[in-house]
């Protein structure tokens, strides 16, 4: 009898916690209560509103892509007519092959990939080491340095164009002009405070026991970074890599100012430079081709992007 009483007393706290959770769930506030949603009219209104919202957002996001793809399949007259046609009267797929040859997209694509992967290499080396030192090595004035880095995110990018241009025009100390060189794209891309913050937040979430065990085994901080930290940091490294490539790929103002040589221009700047002598439908086809790589990156790695952004947010 005493044992049964003891068992029942042990179950009481668990039952109380379950009861509190059920009560909290019952008190959750929503726009539509569960009682209204159970009614046929409430359920019909809910699904109608839900469908309208999904359709609205789908049209808002996919509508411009649809006009761009179909615009490259139209004739020149149909592409510029007003009001525009929803569907091409006749499909002209040769516009895409013409855009590839006339605008020399293969050269522009190679230049952009070269700049993008060079920027990626510098960011992975320098941003990772900076974030690791701020997270684990704890340098003097580390918090102040991180705060100043994050403060630069509040400055509009266009405000920094003039001082950055004057800097690369005549680099201090070395007295070098970096215009029309890959360094003019690579060096400014390294100073990415957002990527350093993402990496630091992930490194902060790594259990200290792993790093302590590596230190006990005699591993130096650099060896610990290479053998322990980097292998478990693949999600956040994937996110930083995608941000680095897309950042160079979509940039327009800075390459236009610093790469005036037509043979060294990026994809966006090259298309803009040749736009004046190209029909509108061929230009739209070229813009579609330029947009395909970034869309493929997102579609293929969207799960990695979300997992990397949320990695390190919780410690457990």
C-alpha positions in Angstrom: 0.0 0.0 0.0 2.8 2.3 0.9 4.7 1.5 -2.4 1.5 2.3 -4.4 1.2 5.6 -2.6 4.9 6.4 -3.4 4.5 5.6 -7.1 1.4 7.7 -7.3 3.2 10.6 -5.6 6.0 10.3 -8.1 3.6 10.5 -11.0 2.0 13.6 -9.8 4.7 16.2 -10.9 4.7 14.7 -14.4 1.0 14.8 -14.6 1.0 18.4 -13.4 3.5 19.4 -16.0 1.4 17.7 -18.7 -1.7 19.4 -17.5 0.0 22.8 -17.5 1.2 22.2 -21.1 -2.3 21.2 -22.2 -3.7 24.3 -20.5 -1.1 26.5 -22.2 -1.9 25.0 -25.6 -5.6 25.6 -24.9 -5.0 29.3 -24.1 -3.0 30.0 -27.3 -4.4 33.0 -29.1 -4.9 32.9 -32.8 -6.9 34.9 -35.3 -9.4 32.1 -35.6 -10.3 30.0 -32.6 -10.5 26.2 -32.8 -14.2 26.4 -32.3 -14.8 28.7 -35.2 -12.4 26.6 -37.4 -14.4 23.5 -36.6 -17.5 25.0 -38.2 -18.0 24.4 -41.9 -18.3 28.1 -42.6 -15.2 29.0 -40.6 -13.2 26.2 -42.3 -14.3 27.4 -45.7 -13.3 31.0 -45.0 -9.9 29.9 -43.6 -9.0 27.8 -46.7 -10.2 30.6 -49.1 -8.1 33.2 -47.3 -5.1 30.8 -47.2 -5.4 30.1 -51.0 -5.7 33.8 -51.8 -2.6 34.6 -49.8 -0.6 31.8 -51.4 -1.7 32.9 -54.9 -0.9 36.5 -54.2 2.6 35.8 -53.0 3.2 33.4 -55.8 2.3 36.0 -58.4 4.3 38.7 -56.7 7.5 36.6 -56.6 7.2 34.5 -59.8 5.4 37.1 -62.0 8.6 39.0 -62.9 10.5 35.8 -63.6 7.6 34.7 -65.9 7.7 38.0 -67.8 11.4 37.8 -68.2 11.5 34.2 -69.5 8.6 34.8 -71.9 9.9 38.1 -73.0 13.0 36.4 -74.4 10.8 34.1 -76.5 8.9 37.0 -78.2 9.7 39.0 -81.3 11.0 42.5 -80.9 7.7 44.1 -81.7 5.8 41.9 -79.3 8.3 42.4 -76.5 7.9 46.2 -76.6 4.2 46.6 -77.4 1.8 48.0 -74.8 -0.2 46.5 -73.3 2.1 43.4 -73.2 0.9 40.0 -74.2 0.6 37.3 -71.5 1.8 34.6 -73.9 4.1 34.8 -76.9 2.2 34.7 -80.2 5.1 32.6 -81.5 8.0 31.1 -79.6 11.5 32.2 -80.8 14.0 30.1 -78.9 16.8 31.4 -81.1 16.8 34.6 -79.2 18.7 32.9 -76.4 21.3 31.5 -78.7 21.6 34.8 -80.4 22.1 36.6 -77.0 24.8 34.1 -76.0 26.8 34.8 -79.2 26.1 38.5 -79.8 26.7 39.6 -76.2 29.6 37.2 -75.7 28.1 35.8 -72.6 30.6 33.0 -72.3 33.4 35.5 -71.6 31.3 37.5 -69.2 30.3 34.3 -67.4 33.9 33.2 -67.1 35.0 36.6 -65.7 32.1 36.5 -63.1 32.9 33.0 -62.0 36.6 33.9 -61.6 35.8 36.9 -59.5 33.2 35.1 -57.5 35.3 32.1 -56.5 38.3 34.2 -55.8 36.2 36.3 -53.4 34.9 33.0 -51.9 38.5 31.8 -51.3 39.5 35.0 -49.5 36.4 35.1 -47.4 36.7 31.5 -46.3 40.3 32.1 -45.2 40.1 35.6 -43.6 36.5 35.7 -42.3 36.8 32.2 -40.7 40.0 33.1 -38.9 38.7 36.5 -37.8 35.5 34.9 -36.5 37.4 32.1 -34.7 39.7 34.5 -33.0 36.9 36.7 -31.8 34.9 33.6 -30.6 37.6 31.4 -29.0 40.9 33.2 -28.7 39.2 36.2 -27.0 41.7 39.0 -28.0 42.0 42.3 -26.2 39.1 44.7 -27.1 37.5 41.8 -29.0 34.0 42.9 -28.1 34.7 46.5 -29.2 36.1 45.3 -32.5 33.1 43.1 -33.1 30.8 46.1 -32.2 32.6 48.3 -34.7 32.3 45.6 -37.4 28.6 45.3 -36.8 28.2 49.1 -36.8 29.4 49.1 -40.4 26.2 47.2 -41.3 24.2 50.3 -40.5 26.1 52.4 -43.2 24.5 52.3 -46.7 26.8 50.7 -49.2 26.6 53.7 -51.6 28.1 55.9 -48.9 31.3 53.8 -49.0 31.7 53.8 -52.8 33.7 57.0 -53.0 36.2 56.3 -50.2 36.6 52.7 -51.5 37.2 53.9 -55.0 39.8 56.4 -53.9 41.5 53.7 -51.9 41.8 51.2 -54.8 42.8 54.0 -57.2 46.0 54.6 -55.1 46.4 52.0 -52.4 48.1 53.4 -49.3 51.7 52.3 -48.5 52.1 50.1 -51.6 51.0 52.9 -54.0 49.3 50.6 -56.5 46.3 51.2 -58.8 44.0 48.2 -58.6 41.5 49.2 -61.3 40.9 46.5 -64.0 42.4 43.8 -61.8 40.7 41.0 -59.8 42.0 42.5 -56.6 39.5 45.4 -56.9 36.7 42.8 -56.5 38.4 40.5 -54.1 39.7 42.8 -51.4 36.5 44.8 -50.7 34.5 41.6 -50.5 36.6 40.3 -47.7 35.4 43.0 -45.3 32.0 41.3 -44.7 30.9 42.0 -41.2 27.7 39.9 -41.6 29.6 36.8 -42.6 32.0 37.2 -39.7 29.0 37.6 -37.3 27.4 34.4 -38.6 30.6 32.5 -38.3 31.3 33.8 -34.8 27.8 32.9 -33.6 28.2 29.3 -34.9 31.7 29.0 -33.3 30.2 30.2 -30.0 27.7 27.3 -30.0 30.5 24.7 -30.3 30.9 22.9 -27.0 34.0 24.0 -25.1 34.7 20.4 -24.1 35.7 19.6 -27.7 38.2 22.4 -27.9 39.5 21.6 -24.4 40.1 18.0 -25.4 42.0 19.1 -28.5 44.2 21.4 -26.3 44.9 18.6 -23.8 46.0 16.4 -26.8 48.5 19.1 -27.7 46.7 20.7 -30.6 47.5 24.3 -31.3 44.7 26.8 -32.0 45.3 26.6 -35.7 45.3 22.8 -35.6 42.1 22.9 -33.6 40.5 25.1 -36.1 41.5 22.9 -39.0 40.9 19.5 -37.5 38.0 20.1 -35.1 36.1 23.3 -35.8 36.0 23.3 -39.6 34.7 19.7 -40.1 31.6 20.4 -37.9 31.1 23.9 -39.5 30.0 22.7 -42.9 26.5 24.2 -42.7 27.6 27.7 -41.9 30.5 27.5 -44.3 28.0 26.6 -47.0 25.9 29.6 -46.2 28.9 31.9 -46.3 30.0 30.4 -49.6 26.6 31.0 -51.2 26.5 34.6 -49.9 30.0 35.3 -51.2 29.2 34.0 -54.7 25.8 35.6 -55.0 27.2 38.9 -53.6 29.8 39.2 -56.4 27.3 37.8 -59.0 24.6 40.4 -58.4 26.9 43.4 -57.8 26.6 46.1 -60.4 27.8 49.6 -59.3 31.2 48.6 -58.0 32.3 46.5 -61.0 31.0 49.2 -63.3 33.2 51.8 -61.7 36.4 49.7 -61.2 36.4 47.5 -64.3 36.1 49.8 -67.3 38.0 47.4 -69.6 35.3 45.5 -71.7 37.4 42.3 -71.6 37.4 42.2 -67.8 33.8 43.1 -67.0 31.3 41.0 -65.1 28.1 39.6 -66.5 25.8 42.4 -65.3 28.1 45.2 -66.4 28.8 43.6 -69.7 25.1 43.2 -70.5 24.5 46.8 -69.5 27.4 48.0 -71.8 26.1 46.2 -74.8 22.4 46.9 -74.2 22.2 49.9 -76.5 22.9 48.1 -79.8 20.9 44.9 -79.0 17.1 44.3 -79.7 14.9 44.2 -76.6 13.9 40.6 -76.9 17.6 39.5 -77.2 18.5 41.7 -74.2 15.7 40.1 -72.1 17.0 36.7 -73.1 20.5 37.6 -72.0 19.1 38.8 -68.6 17.3 35.5 -68.2 20.6 33.6 -68.9 22.4 35.8 -66.3 19.7 35.0 -63.7 19.7 31.2 -64.1 22.9 30.4 -62.1 21.8 32.2 -58.9 18.3 30.7 -59.2 19.9 27.2 -59.5 22.1 27.8 -56.5 19.1 28.8 -54.4 16.9 25.8 -55.5 19.7 23.3 -55.0 21.0 24.6 -51.6 17.9 26.2 -50.1 17.8 23.6 -47.3 21.5 24.2 -46.6 20.9 28.0 -46.5 18.1 27.6 -43.9 20.0 25.1 -41.8 23.1 27.2 -41.8 21.3 30.4 -40.8 19.6 28.7 -37.9 22.7 26.8 -36.8 24.2 28.1 -33.6 21.0 29.9 -32.7 20.3 27.6 -29.8 22.7 25.9 -27.4 21.8 22.5 -26.0 
